[in-house]
Amino acid sequence: MEADWEFEIAADAPVIDAAWPGTIDLRRQPERVAEISELSHLPALRDLLLHLNGAGSGFFTSKCDVWNPGEVDADELDADRDSASCALACYVDLLPIENNNWRTPEAAAAWARRMCACFAEAPLRNCRVDLVIRRAFFSAKETGIGATCYVIGCESSEARATESLSRALSAFSNAAAALAIVDSADIKLQ
């Protein structure tokens, strides 16, 4: 599975706003996941959101979206030309539960590198993950670092592109779970 990460933390770069008025706190009210309209386009997003906001994940989400990106570069998704004719993409803004989990940009970068290493081991084609580390507003007064996680899948039809993206979301969930176990062990050892 193709994956990459980058920093986008310049003063004029987009930021993650975890305190926006439409936020649904899935950590405290997971049953409200049904209110997220994007799930009608991509049911597999439900499982990812519930996992990322679940106990032990170390994260919470603030926003997500699903869209048709139009034409995609087949090489970027490890796809052949025929299987890159239809694509579906989504993003999820991901923040650490405690802002101090990513005290520095280097800590967030280390997480992104480990996630990309997990994706490289996933035997998936026709999909890609891009992690963008950004400044984040946890509240009106608290700032820190988060990541916008872009995931895309492609195939020869819309239905198959949705399946490809769903497999990529499952791989994302698996990687996040694997790293949560590793990070938890690191914390206990310190």
Buried (B, 14 or more C-beta within 10 A) or exposed (E): BBBBBEBEBEEEEEBBBBEEEEBBEBBEEBEEBEEBEBBEBBEBBBBBBBBBBBEEBBBBBBBBBBBEEEEBEBEBBBBEEEBBBBBBBBBBBBBBEEBEBBEEEEBBBEBBEBBBEBBEEBEBBBBBBBBBBBBBBBEEEEBBBBBBBBBBBBBBEEEBBBBBBBBBBBBBBBBBBBBBEEBEEEEEEE
